[in-house]
């Protein structure tokens, strides 16, 4: 019992001592907690930065909605630090896994080794045609095959000439009366000398009293016969070629120079080359001439190297391979980067620039302008500076990471979230494809009335874009957005409801960022999907009583083409405004819902003649308007009408041709702009004129001082209406093409070269 009591006392004592020690050690814990609380409160006092998970470039000092997509903003993570929101950060491990390597950009001499191929050709200055100086029949050929060598003065053929025999007989008759008529005798001798008979030959005829029946043809030069042009027994005219002869002691080596290499090949460049048929031997020479024009079929110019060929080792048509080491004119040092550093989309070239900070390594996409290609490098014209560090390997991995993070990337330069099923805008290219496949669906008159404000504000937007008025366009777009939101979807039943929901979604996506549009081009980009959606809506519901014209411009949207809607047939282009106001054509006519009277519906509708043509030659857009002619069965040319000898008629205007860039027509440079195209009739031929004055009244305003080009053509009398005329713009390649005018089975073409 005593032992139990003793044990209890020890335990209680130990507990009391433990409590006392704990109080002494942790007794001030309340103060500590207060201090920690105060510190936390101070941390909360630090300003929080708010961003959007879908648009990380957005940063605000307070919570709210994203100004781009409307989503709730979230606090910016602390590890984001002061990194640029458009930069993509990468850890050392990630860089190692992606095999990212970098290089500091520097300047180097812009040197390039250009490899060329070509052929040996005869020197054109050493090519000769051996002709017969007398008419007659070939009696004998001393040179019977091509490749034979002839020496100057060698007799190469004999010709029997009745005319020359007659001239000799006249000389012999004149010799008989030379004492009485010495002048006649002298004239007879001179006549023979004019046939290139020598004095000795003439004296031989006089002394022998016999005519020469076979006259020798003597070689004028030494060389190899490259072409035999007559055979034994052929009859020749005076001056007719017999042989072509080439002196091969000097030859040319003509190298093909592609357009991309022309800037590197200059007259005077040293070139070393080899000939496949002469292995182990290297030739050197200088470029003495470069063609001033490009062959339209092969797209190359010829660079000439002149070579002495005394041993005749080089023979025409031998293949040669050469190399020129050249540098850019006027540039001692240029900024160059490896090809692997550049990502090229076809329209843009980008690199990723590395930045290092206390937060780590990050990469920022940078658009650059490329200069010439230097083998495995590019010259950088703008966008980088010496000393900057760029990624030269693993660039696609960096770009992929940027896309996944919603940062600006090669294919999405504006940045934004990756498309994962919920679209918050998208690029202009994606928006341009917002088209809804629709079927014609009947809707109630109330639903049609609800859609009318959409057309009203759309047309105001279109007119503002035609006038290039940014403020009016933005206001009209906001009103269009409001009118779409105000449509009561309950008015659309069944299939019409589903169709309207799809169309309204497209409208809202296209008009989502109206408040953030900063220039007229941004509105024009959004106008493409807006127009596509409205065209689909018109085809589905046909809510208008009036006819609607679907118009199309092939130059819009970076030459991919775009459509729009108009209430009038006249072309007024919203994508270019005054720059190309009439570029386009009526693609489709959508009939209104107004009912026609029975008499009107029974009448056949005449097909409107085509009155405009357009097309691209290289990057030059050509638009031709020949809508003025309206008189039938007259003498015409070029879409212009004439009455007999009167060169113009009343109120007729000239055909107009509009060039977006400078061109060359018949060796005459034609600056970009609009021109008049018309004719002045003559008795046997007409004069076709390209005039600087495109808006003249032909009868009253024409002045020759404004003529830029003149052509001569033969007129024709048509047995068909003027409306059958057709213009065409036909490209031959990326540099040249033709403007073709045709009617019936007749046509005239003019060559156009894009400058």
VMD Tcl script that draws the C-alpha trace (Angstrom):
set ca {
  {0.00 0.00 0.00}
  {2.86 2.35 0.84}
  {4.49 1.60 -2.48}
  {1.31 2.53 -4.37}
  {0.98 5.83 -2.51}
  {4.63 6.61 -3.16}
  {4.20 5.95 -6.88}
  {1.18 8.29 -7.10}
  {3.04 11.10 -5.37}
  {5.99 10.79 -7.78}
  {3.66 10.93 -10.80}
  {1.79 14.00 -9.52}
  {5.05 15.76 -8.71}
  {6.41 15.03 -12.17}
  {3.23 16.40 -13.78}
  {3.37 19.62 -11.77}
  {7.03 20.15 -12.58}
  {6.29 19.58 -16.34}
  {3.48 22.13 -16.29}
  {5.74 24.69 -14.62}
  {8.51 24.21 -17.18}
  {6.01 24.43 -20.05}
  {4.62 27.71 -18.72}
  {8.10 29.15 -18.39}
  {9.05 28.18 -21.95}
  {5.79 28.90 -23.78}
  {4.31 31.48 -21.49}
  {4.83 34.32 -24.07}
  {3.26 32.42 -26.92}
  {0.35 34.87 -27.11}
  {2.73 37.70 -27.89}
  {4.41 35.64 -30.55}
  {1.10 34.80 -32.14}
  {0.20 38.44 -32.14}
  {3.49 39.29 -33.85}
  {2.92 36.65 -36.52}
  {-0.61 37.92 -37.06}
  {0.64 41.43 -37.48}
  {3.20 40.24 -40.07}
  {0.52 38.40 -41.99}
  {-1.60 41.49 -41.96}
  {1.29 43.48 -43.36}
  {1.62 40.91 -46.13}
  {-2.03 41.27 -46.97}
  {-1.45 45.01 -47.32}
  {0.82 44.37 -50.38}
  {-0.98 45.41 -53.60}
  {-2.41 42.41 -55.47}
  {-2.18 42.26 -59.27}
  {-5.14 40.71 -61.06}
  {-4.95 38.96 -64.43}
  {-7.06 36.84 -66.77}
  {-6.41 33.14 -67.09}
  {-7.35 33.30 -70.80}
  {-5.55 36.59 -71.60}
  {-2.44 36.77 -69.35}
  {-1.40 40.10 -70.90}
  {-4.19 41.76 -68.90}
  {-3.02 43.22 -65.53}
  {-5.16 45.34 -63.20}
  {-4.85 46.62 -59.64}
  {-8.29 45.40 -58.60}
  {-10.61 42.48 -59.17}
  {-13.16 42.58 -61.95}
  {-13.93 41.24 -65.40}
  {-11.47 40.73 -68.25}
  {-11.96 43.60 -70.74}
  {-11.43 41.13 -73.61}
  {-13.46 38.03 -72.77}
  {-15.45 39.09 -69.69}
  {-14.16 36.29 -67.46}
  {-13.45 36.94 -63.75}
  {-9.91 38.13 -63.09}
  {-7.70 36.06 -60.76}
  {-4.74 37.11 -58.59}
  {-1.41 36.98 -60.37}
  {0.73 34.20 -58.96}
  {3.70 35.38 -56.93}
  {6.17 33.39 -58.99}
  {5.20 35.44 -62.06}
  {7.30 38.22 -60.61}
  {8.08 41.02 -63.01}
  {8.21 38.85 -66.12}
  {6.64 40.30 -69.23}
  {3.14 38.76 -69.58}
  {3.94 37.83 -73.18}
  {7.15 35.98 -72.27}
  {7.32 32.24 -71.76}
  {9.51 31.16 -68.85}
  {11.47 27.92 -68.93}
  {13.38 26.14 -66.19}
  {16.89 24.78 -66.83}
  {15.44 21.27 -66.80}
  {12.81 22.14 -69.39}
  {15.45 23.77 -71.60}
  {17.61 20.68 -71.36}
  {14.74 18.36 -72.23}
  {13.77 20.56 -75.20}
  {17.42 20.69 -76.30}
  {17.31 24.49 -76.34}
  {20.55 26.18 -77.38}
  {21.11 29.91 -77.65}
  {23.49 32.23 -79.47}
  {24.46 35.87 -79.01}
  {23.67 37.77 -82.20}
  {26.68 39.37 -83.86}
  {27.73 41.02 -87.08}
  {29.59 39.30 -89.88}
  {30.60 40.06 -93.42}
  {27.68 39.27 -95.72}
  {29.54 36.82 -97.92}
  {27.93 34.06 -99.90}
  {29.16 31.29 -102.13}
  {26.82 30.96 -105.10}
  {26.81 27.70 -107.04}
  {25.87 27.98 -110.71}
  {25.33 25.61 -113.58}
  {25.72 26.38 -117.24}
  {26.82 25.33 -120.71}
  {29.63 26.06 -123.12}
  {28.34 27.97 -126.15}
  {29.96 29.41 -129.26}
  {30.92 33.08 -129.08}
  {28.10 34.81 -130.95}
  {30.62 37.32 -132.31}
  {32.50 34.44 -133.97}
  {29.45 33.02 -135.79}
  {29.28 33.68 -139.54}
  {26.93 32.88 -142.38}
  {28.56 31.95 -145.68}
  {26.27 32.97 -148.54}
  {26.34 32.79 -152.31}
  {26.98 36.15 -154.00}
  {25.56 34.94 -157.30}
  {22.25 33.24 -158.23}
  {22.32 29.84 -159.84}
  {22.39 26.06 -159.46}
  {24.80 24.26 -157.13}
  {27.04 22.14 -159.36}
  {29.60 20.99 -156.82}
  {29.98 21.05 -153.00}
  {33.50 20.76 -151.62}
  {32.24 20.77 -147.99}
  {29.65 18.05 -147.56}
  {29.09 17.69 -143.81}
  {28.78 19.69 -140.61}
  {31.83 19.83 -138.39}
  {34.22 20.13 -141.35}
  {36.88 22.84 -141.01}
  {37.28 25.46 -143.73}
  {40.01 28.03 -144.26}
  {39.48 31.56 -145.39}
  {39.81 31.73 -149.21}
  {39.04 28.02 -149.67}
  {36.68 27.13 -152.53}
  {33.71 25.51 -150.85}
  {31.23 25.21 -153.79}
  {30.73 25.79 -157.53}
  {27.59 27.39 -158.94}
  {26.27 27.53 -162.51}
  {24.67 30.95 -163.09}
  {22.79 31.71 -166.36}
  {22.82 35.40 -165.46}
  {26.59 35.39 -165.12}
  {27.07 33.47 -168.38}
  {24.94 36.08 -170.13}
  {27.01 38.87 -168.58}
  {30.22 37.25 -169.91}
  {28.75 36.99 -173.40}
  {27.85 40.68 -173.21}
  {31.50 41.39 -172.30}
  {32.79 39.42 -175.28}
  {30.43 41.31 -177.63}
  {31.47 44.65 -176.10}
  {35.13 43.69 -176.53}
  {34.60 43.52 -180.28}
  {33.54 47.19 -180.43}
  {35.66 48.54 -177.63}
  {37.51 50.85 -180.02}
  {34.27 52.55 -180.97}
  {32.48 52.25 -177.64}
  {35.05 51.92 -174.86}
  {32.48 52.97 -172.27}
  {30.29 50.00 -173.11}
  {33.27 47.66 -172.77}
  {34.19 49.17 -169.38}
  {30.60 48.87 -168.18}
  {30.49 45.19 -169.14}
  {33.68 44.54 -167.17}
  {32.34 46.39 -164.12}
  {29.15 44.35 -164.26}
  {31.17 41.16 -163.86}
  {33.21 42.67 -161.05}
  {29.95 43.45 -159.26}
  {29.37 39.68 -159.23}
  {32.65 39.46 -157.28}
  {34.73 38.19 -160.18}
  {38.39 39.20 -159.84}
  {40.27 41.21 -162.44}
  {42.19 38.07 -163.36}
  {38.97 36.15 -164.00}
  {37.58 38.96 -166.15}
  {40.83 39.15 -168.20}
  {40.78 35.38 -168.60}
  {37.30 35.57 -170.15}
  {38.44 38.35 -172.55}
  {41.65 36.65 -173.64}
  {40.24 33.11 -173.89}
  {37.08 34.25 -175.63}
  {35.28 31.58 -173.55}
  {32.71 31.98 -170.80}
  {33.12 30.46 -167.35}
  {30.16 28.18 -166.61}
  {30.95 27.13 -163.03}
  {31.84 29.90 -160.62}
  {33.63 29.17 -157.35}
  {32.22 30.25 -153.95}
  {35.12 31.12 -151.64}
  {35.01 30.94 -147.81}
  {35.05 34.38 -146.23}
  {36.27 33.16 -142.80}
  {37.99 30.22 -141.17}
  {36.07 27.95 -138.82}
  {33.94 24.87 -138.35}
  {30.79 24.29 -140.37}
  {27.97 24.11 -137.84}
  {25.13 23.94 -140.31}
  {24.92 22.85 -143.98}
  {21.98 24.59 -145.60}
  {22.02 23.45 -149.29}
  {22.50 20.25 -151.27}
  {23.86 19.46 -154.70}
  {21.49 20.65 -157.43}
  {19.71 23.25 -155.30}
  {18.95 26.60 -156.88}
  {20.26 29.62 -155.02}
  {19.31 33.26 -154.89}
  {21.92 35.97 -154.56}
  {22.77 36.27 -150.85}
  {21.20 32.94 -149.89}
  {23.04 31.20 -147.00}
  {24.98 28.04 -147.82}
  {26.75 27.27 -144.53}
  {26.94 28.55 -140.98}
  {30.54 28.68 -139.77}
  {31.78 29.11 -136.18}
  {35.23 30.08 -135.03}
  {35.68 28.15 -131.77}
  {39.02 29.65 -130.78}
  {36.96 31.70 -128.31}
  {33.84 30.41 -126.57}
  {31.38 31.52 -123.93}
  {30.38 29.67 -120.80}
  {26.82 30.78 -120.01}
  {25.74 30.20 -116.39}
  {22.12 30.23 -115.22}
  {21.52 32.76 -112.43}
  {18.21 32.49 -110.59}
  {16.35 35.60 -109.45}
  {17.20 34.98 -105.81}
  {20.93 34.91 -106.62}
  {21.08 37.92 -108.96}
  {22.02 40.32 -106.16}
  {25.14 38.22 -105.50}
  {26.38 37.92 -109.08}
  {27.96 41.05 -110.52}
  {29.90 41.91 -113.62}
  {33.60 41.39 -112.88}
  {33.09 38.63 -110.29}
  {35.74 35.92 -110.28}
  {34.32 32.47 -110.96}
  {35.93 29.06 -110.78}
  {34.26 26.25 -112.69}
  {34.69 22.70 -113.81}
  {33.49 20.88 -116.90}
  {32.11 17.40 -116.41}
  {33.79 16.04 -119.53}
  {37.20 17.32 -118.36}
  {37.56 15.81 -114.87}
  {40.33 17.04 -112.62}
  {40.67 20.39 -114.38}
  {39.46 23.67 -112.88}
  {38.97 26.78 -114.97}
  {38.81 30.39 -113.77}
  {37.40 33.48 -115.38}
  {35.47 36.68 -114.88}
  {31.81 37.46 -115.45}
  {31.83 39.83 -118.42}
  {28.09 40.25 -118.98}
  {24.75 39.53 -117.29}
  {21.47 39.45 -119.18}
  {19.31 42.52 -118.44}
  {16.12 40.43 -118.60}
  {14.80 37.21 -117.05}
  {13.75 34.33 -119.26}
  {9.97 34.04 -118.62}
  {10.02 30.24 -118.97}
  {13.12 29.26 -116.99}
  {13.13 32.30 -114.65}
  {16.89 32.72 -114.98}
  {19.31 35.29 -116.39}
  {22.54 34.29 -118.15}
  {25.96 35.27 -116.77}
  {28.66 35.14 -119.45}
  {32.28 34.09 -119.03}
  {34.52 34.53 -122.09}
  {37.19 31.85 -122.53}
  {40.14 31.45 -124.91}
  {39.86 27.98 -126.46}
  {42.95 27.55 -128.61}
  {43.25 23.82 -127.93}
  {39.49 23.39 -128.60}
  {39.10 21.50 -125.31}
  {35.81 23.27 -124.65}
  {33.08 22.32 -127.05}
  {29.61 23.85 -127.35}
  {26.90 22.24 -125.18}
  {29.36 20.88 -122.59}
  {27.95 21.18 -119.06}
  {29.79 23.34 -116.53}
  {29.44 23.88 -112.77}
  {30.77 27.10 -111.26}
  {31.09 28.85 -107.95}
  {31.22 32.58 -107.16}
  {32.20 33.99 -103.78}
  {30.46 37.32 -103.47}
  {29.48 39.93 -100.90}
  {26.66 42.43 -100.57}
  {27.32 45.81 -102.12}
  {28.10 48.58 -99.65}
  {27.86 46.39 -96.53}
  {31.04 45.47 -94.68}
  {29.24 43.88 -91.73}
  {25.65 42.76 -91.29}
  {23.57 41.12 -88.61}
  {23.25 37.39 -89.30}
  {21.53 34.49 -87.52}
  {21.45 30.74 -88.22}
  {18.51 29.46 -90.25}
  {17.49 27.19 -87.36}
  {16.72 30.29 -85.26}
  {14.08 31.61 -87.65}
  {10.51 30.36 -87.76}
  {8.81 31.31 -91.02}
  {5.04 31.30 -91.57}
  {5.11 32.45 -95.18}
  {4.13 36.01 -94.28}
  {6.05 36.56 -91.05}
  {9.46 35.54 -89.74}
  {9.98 35.29 -85.98}
  {12.74 34.44 -83.52}
  {12.68 33.86 -79.77}
  {14.83 36.29 -77.76}
  {16.11 35.07 -74.39}
  {15.98 37.24 -71.27}
  {17.56 36.44 -67.91}
  {16.41 37.95 -64.63}
  {16.19 37.08 -60.97}
  {13.01 35.11 -61.77}
  {14.91 32.89 -64.21}
  {15.09 32.45 -68.00}
  {12.30 33.51 -70.33}
  {11.81 33.78 -74.08}
  {9.92 36.47 -75.97}
  {8.76 36.09 -79.57}
  {10.13 38.82 -81.85}
  {9.14 39.46 -85.47}
  {12.12 40.13 -87.77}
  {12.64 41.20 -91.36}
  {14.85 38.80 -93.28}
  {17.44 39.91 -95.80}
  {19.35 37.70 -98.23}
  {20.07 34.05 -97.52}
  {23.73 33.23 -96.81}
  {23.92 29.47 -97.07}
  {23.05 28.34 -93.53}
  {22.35 31.88 -92.29}
  {19.96 34.77 -92.89}
  {20.79 38.46 -92.92}
  {18.54 40.32 -90.46}
  {17.40 43.68 -91.82}
  {15.41 44.71 -88.75}
  {13.99 43.33 -85.52}
  {17.22 42.36 -83.71}
  {20.28 44.15 -82.41}
  {23.83 42.92 -81.94}
  {24.37 41.47 -78.47}
  {20.87 40.04 -78.02}
  {20.67 36.33 -77.26}
  {18.28 34.15 -79.27}
  {17.30 30.50 -79.37}
  {18.95 28.67 -82.26}
  {17.78 25.17 -81.41}
  {14.55 23.96 -79.80}
  {12.60 26.95 -81.14}
  {9.58 24.80 -81.99}
  {9.48 23.49 -78.42}
  {9.53 27.05 -77.10}
  {6.79 28.04 -79.54}
  {4.66 25.05 -78.52}
  {5.03 26.02 -74.86}
  {4.00 29.59 -75.73}
  {0.89 28.35 -77.53}
  {-0.13 26.12 -74.61}
  {0.36 29.04 -72.21}
  {-1.73 31.37 -74.36}
  {1.28 33.59 -75.09}
  {2.06 35.13 -78.50}
  {3.41 32.45 -80.81}
  {4.27 31.87 -84.45}
  {0.74 30.88 -85.54}
  {-1.07 33.08 -83.00}
  {0.85 36.37 -82.80}
  {-1.85 38.05 -80.70}
  {-1.67 35.37 -78.01}
  {-4.71 34.05 -76.20}
  {-5.83 30.73 -74.86}
  {-5.45 27.48 -76.70}
  {-8.70 26.47 -78.40}
  {-10.05 23.71 -76.15}
  {-13.67 23.73 -77.17}
  {-14.69 27.15 -75.86}
  {-13.91 30.02 -78.22}
  {-13.14 33.43 -76.76}
  {-12.41 35.21 -79.97}
  {-9.79 33.56 -82.12}
  {-7.66 35.04 -84.81}
  {-8.91 36.95 -87.81}
  {-8.16 33.95 -89.98}
  {-10.37 31.77 -87.81}
  {-13.09 34.41 -87.73}
  {-13.06 34.74 -91.49}
  {-14.19 31.13 -91.77}
  {-17.23 31.60 -89.52}
  {-19.81 30.37 -91.99}
  {-22.98 28.50 -91.13}
  {-24.40 25.96 -93.55}
  {-28.07 26.85 -93.70}
  {-31.25 25.71 -95.38}
  {-34.04 28.03 -96.38}
  {-36.48 28.18 -93.45}
  {-39.78 30.02 -93.18}
  {-40.21 32.45 -90.27}
  {-43.07 34.63 -89.04}
  {-43.39 38.27 -90.14}
  {-42.64 39.30 -86.53}
  {-39.31 37.47 -86.70}
  {-38.51 39.16 -90.02}
  {-39.23 42.56 -88.49}
  {-36.94 41.71 -85.56}
  {-34.06 41.13 -88.00}
  {-34.42 44.43 -89.89}
  {-32.30 46.49 -87.44}
  {-29.42 44.09 -88.10}
  {-29.47 44.98 -91.80}
  {-29.84 48.70 -91.04}
  {-26.76 48.86 -88.81}
  {-24.79 46.45 -91.02}
  {-25.28 48.75 -94.02}
  {-24.22 51.74 -91.92}
  {-21.10 49.81 -90.94}
  {-20.43 48.94 -94.60}
  {-20.82 52.59 -95.70}
  {-18.51 53.78 -92.91}
  {-15.85 51.31 -94.05}
  {-16.27 52.49 -97.65}
  {-15.65 56.04 -96.40}
  {-12.76 54.77 -94.17}
  {-14.38 56.56 -91.21}
  {-13.19 54.77 -88.07}
  {-15.46 56.52 -85.55}
  {-18.63 55.95 -87.57}
  {-17.66 52.33 -88.26}
  {-17.06 51.62 -84.58}
  {-20.35 53.24 -83.61}
  {-22.24 51.27 -86.27}
  {-20.58 48.03 -85.09}
  {-21.69 48.67 -81.50}
  {-25.23 49.35 -82.70}
  {-25.12 46.15 -84.78}
  {-23.99 44.23 -81.70}
  {-26.86 45.74 -79.71}
  {-29.42 44.91 -82.41}
  {-28.27 41.25 -82.45}
  {-28.62 41.03 -78.66}
  {-32.09 42.57 -78.80}
  {-33.53 39.90 -81.10}
  {-36.10 37.80 -79.21}
  {-35.10 34.19 -79.85}
  {-38.62 33.05 -78.89}
  {-39.81 34.36 -82.27}
  {-37.94 31.54 -84.02}
  {-39.58 28.11 -83.90}
  {-38.31 24.61 -84.69}
  {-35.44 24.49 -87.19}
  {-35.46 28.27 -87.44}
  {-34.60 28.46 -83.74}
  {-31.50 26.26 -84.15}
  {-30.41 28.21 -87.21}
  {-30.79 31.58 -85.45}
  {-28.85 30.34 -82.41}
  {-25.89 29.33 -84.61}
  {-26.02 32.60 -86.54}
  {-26.33 34.75 -83.42}
  {-23.34 32.98 -81.86}
  {-21.30 33.87 -84.93}
  {-22.43 37.49 -84.76}
  {-21.54 37.75 -81.09}
  {-18.10 36.15 -81.58}
  {-17.32 38.55 -84.44}
  {-18.55 41.62 -82.50}
  {-17.16 40.59 -79.11}
  {-14.27 43.06 -79.04}
  {-15.83 46.14 -80.60}
  {-14.76 48.34 -77.67}
  {-11.13 47.36 -78.17}
  {-10.82 48.01 -81.90}
  {-8.11 50.62 -82.35}
  {-7.97 51.13 -86.13}
  {-10.07 50.77 -89.27}
  {-8.21 47.62 -90.41}
  {-9.27 45.74 -87.26}
  {-12.89 46.52 -88.08}
  {-12.41 45.44 -91.71}
  {-10.96 42.13 -90.49}
  {-14.02 41.54 -88.29}
  {-16.32 42.65 -91.13}
  {-15.44 39.47 -93.07}
  {-17.13 36.98 -90.66}
  {-19.91 39.49 -89.98}
  {-20.69 39.57 -93.71}
  {-20.46 35.80 -94.05}
  {-22.95 35.38 -91.21}
  {-25.37 37.94 -92.66}
  {-25.21 36.25 -96.08}
  {-26.11 32.93 -94.40}
  {-28.94 34.64 -92.50}
  {-30.33 36.14 -95.72}
  {-30.28 32.78 -97.50}
  {-31.93 31.06 -94.53}
  {-34.74 33.51 -93.68}
  {-34.99 35.94 -96.64}
  {-36.33 38.70 -94.37}
  {-36.02 41.57 -96.89}
  {-38.51 42.64 -99.50}
  {-35.79 44.23 -101.64}
  {-33.19 42.45 -103.77}
  {-29.80 42.03 -102.08}
  {-26.48 41.84 -103.90}
  {-23.68 39.62 -102.61}
  {-20.46 41.27 -103.81}
  {-16.93 39.90 -103.78}
  {-13.37 41.29 -103.86}
  {-10.52 38.83 -104.61}
  {-7.91 41.16 -103.10}
  {-9.44 41.33 -99.62}
  {-8.15 39.28 -96.68}
  {-4.59 39.17 -98.02}
  {-5.64 38.07 -101.51}
  {-7.84 35.22 -100.25}
  {-10.99 37.16 -101.13}
  {-13.99 38.29 -99.08}
  {-17.69 39.01 -99.65}
  {-20.15 41.59 -98.39}
  {-23.80 42.57 -98.82}
  {-25.11 45.64 -100.61}
  {-28.54 46.95 -101.51}
  {-27.22 48.42 -104.77}
  {-25.50 46.75 -107.71}
  {-22.71 49.33 -107.95}
  {-19.44 48.15 -106.38}
  {-18.27 50.21 -103.41}
  {-15.55 48.20 -101.69}
  {-15.60 48.31 -97.85}
  {-12.30 46.44 -97.50}
  {-10.18 49.07 -99.29}
  {-12.30 52.22 -99.39}
  {-11.00 54.92 -101.73}
  {-7.79 52.95 -102.36}
  {-9.68 50.45 -104.55}
  {-13.26 51.64 -104.41}
  {-14.59 49.74 -107.44}
  {-12.58 46.54 -107.00}
  {-15.01 43.63 -107.00}
  {-17.97 42.14 -108.77}
  {-21.50 40.97 -108.05}
  {-21.15 37.36 -106.96}
  {-24.82 36.59 -106.37}
  {-28.24 38.25 -106.39}
  {-30.61 37.27 -103.58}
  {-34.22 37.97 -104.52}
  {-36.36 39.83 -101.99}
  {-39.49 38.42 -100.39}
  {-41.82 40.95 -102.09}
  {-44.27 39.13 -104.37}
  {-44.07 40.01 -108.06}
  {-47.20 40.58 -110.13}
  {-48.14 37.72 -112.48}
  {-47.17 39.81 -115.48}
  {-43.72 40.48 -114.00}
  {-43.08 36.89 -113.01}
  {-43.94 35.62 -116.48}
  {-41.43 37.90 -118.18}
  {-38.06 36.28 -118.90}
  {-35.29 38.18 -117.17}
  {-32.50 39.20 -119.55}
  {-29.05 38.11 -118.50}
  {-26.86 41.06 -117.62}
  {-23.72 41.21 -119.74}
  {-20.39 41.07 -117.97}
  {-19.03 44.60 -117.77}
  {-15.89 44.23 -115.65}
  {-12.85 42.02 -115.36}
  {-10.16 41.67 -112.77}
  {-7.18 39.55 -111.91}
  {-3.67 39.51 -110.45}
  {-0.38 39.56 -112.32}
  {2.20 38.94 -109.61}
  {1.20 41.20 -106.72}
  {-0.47 43.73 -109.04}
  {-4.27 43.73 -109.08}
  {-5.82 44.86 -112.37}
  {-9.46 45.95 -112.53}
  {-11.13 46.74 -115.87}
  {-14.52 48.45 -116.14}
  {-16.05 48.43 -119.63}
  {-19.66 49.09 -118.71}
  {-20.09 52.19 -120.93}
  {-20.83 50.62 -124.36}
  {-24.53 50.17 -125.05}
  {-24.93 50.55 -128.82}
  {-25.40 47.39 -130.85}
  {-24.04 46.40 -134.26}
  {-21.50 49.20 -134.60}
  {-17.81 49.16 -135.48}
  {-16.12 48.68 -132.13}
  {-12.83 48.05 -130.43}
  {-12.00 47.73 -126.78}
  {-15.55 48.17 -125.58}
  {-15.84 51.54 -127.32}
  {-18.36 52.57 -129.91}
  {-17.86 54.56 -133.10}
  {-20.18 55.75 -135.86}
  {-18.34 55.33 -139.14}
  {-15.62 58.02 -139.06}
  {-16.80 59.69 -135.89}
  {-14.50 58.52 -133.11}
  {-16.82 58.97 -130.16}
  {-20.49 59.06 -129.45}
  {-22.34 61.49 -127.22}
  {-22.16 60.53 -123.56}
  {-19.87 57.54 -123.88}
  {-17.07 57.18 -121.39}
  {-13.78 55.37 -121.86}
  {-13.13 51.86 -120.62}
  {-11.07 52.22 -117.40}
  {-8.12 50.09 -116.28}
  {-6.90 50.31 -112.69}
  {-3.39 49.03 -111.72}
  {-2.61 48.59 -108.00}
  {1.17 48.69 -108.66}
  {3.55 50.00 -111.32}
  {3.62 47.90 -114.50}
  {5.33 47.94 -117.89}
  {3.31 47.70 -121.12}
  {5.15 47.55 -124.46}
  {8.38 48.79 -122.81}
  {6.58 51.79 -121.33}
  {6.37 52.15 -117.56}
  {2.82 52.72 -116.36}
  {2.57 54.00 -112.75}
  {-0.06 52.58 -110.42}
  {-3.46 54.22 -110.86}
  {-6.54 54.38 -113.06}
  {-6.39 55.07 -116.82}
  {-8.80 55.56 -119.69}
  {-8.68 53.04 -122.58}
  {-10.31 54.07 -125.88}
  {-9.90 54.27 -129.65}
  {-9.69 56.77 -132.48}
  {-10.99 55.15 -135.72}
  {-9.14 55.57 -138.99}
  {-9.78 54.41 -142.52}
  {-7.60 51.27 -142.44}
  {-6.48 51.09 -138.83}
  {-7.46 52.41 -135.47}
  {-5.29 54.01 -132.78}
  {-5.79 52.58 -129.30}
  {-4.89 54.95 -126.48}
  {-4.09 54.52 -122.79}
  {-4.78 57.94 -121.30}
  {-3.99 59.45 -117.92}
  {-7.48 61.00 -117.95}
  {-9.84 58.14 -117.13}
  {-12.95 60.19 -116.38}
  {-13.18 62.27 -119.57}
  {-16.20 62.81 -121.78}
  {-14.83 61.38 -125.03}
  {-16.63 63.82 -127.26}
  {-15.65 66.95 -125.38}
  {-12.72 66.42 -122.99}
  {-10.11 64.40 -124.90}
  {-6.64 65.94 -125.21}
  {-3.65 64.19 -126.74}
  {-1.37 65.62 -124.04}
  {-2.72 63.03 -121.61}
  {-1.82 60.03 -123.82}
  {0.51 57.55 -122.15}
  {0.53 54.73 -124.73}
  {-0.68 54.27 -128.31}
  {-1.25 51.05 -130.30}
  {-2.34 50.38 -133.89}
  {-4.97 47.70 -134.65}
  {-7.37 46.75 -137.42}
  {-11.07 47.41 -136.71}
  {-13.83 44.90 -137.23}
  {-17.54 45.10 -137.89}
  {-19.53 43.01 -135.43}
  {-22.66 41.10 -136.30}
  {-23.47 40.75 -132.62}
  {-24.17 43.09 -129.71}
  {-21.46 45.09 -128.03}
  {-22.35 43.27 -124.81}
  {-20.59 40.15 -126.15}
  {-17.20 41.78 -125.56}
  {-15.04 40.16 -122.95}
  {-11.89 41.36 -121.18}
  {-9.59 38.95 -119.33}
  {-6.56 39.41 -117.07}
  {-4.41 36.32 -117.64}
  {-1.17 35.79 -115.63}
  {1.62 33.95 -117.44}
  {3.82 33.64 -114.35}
  {4.51 35.59 -111.15}
  {6.05 38.46 -113.13}
  {4.05 38.94 -116.33}
  {0.76 38.29 -118.06}
  {-1.62 39.70 -120.65}
  {-4.76 41.78 -120.86}
  {-6.91 40.06 -123.47}
  {-9.92 41.48 -125.29}
  {-12.03 39.07 -127.32}
  {-15.25 38.97 -129.29}
  {-16.51 36.28 -131.67}
  {-13.36 34.46 -132.79}
  {-11.18 37.59 -132.73}
  {-8.91 38.72 -129.92}
  {-6.11 41.17 -129.10}
  {-3.66 40.83 -126.21}
  {-1.26 43.29 -124.56}
  {1.66 42.04 -122.48}
  {1.90 43.41 -118.93}
  {5.04 43.06 -116.78}
  {4.71 43.50 -113.03}
  {7.43 45.88 -111.79}
}
mol new
graphics top color blue
foreach p $ca { graphics top sphere $p radius 0.5 }
foreach p [lrange $ca 0 end-1] q [lrange $ca 1 end] { graphics top cylinder $p $q radius 0.2 }
display resetview
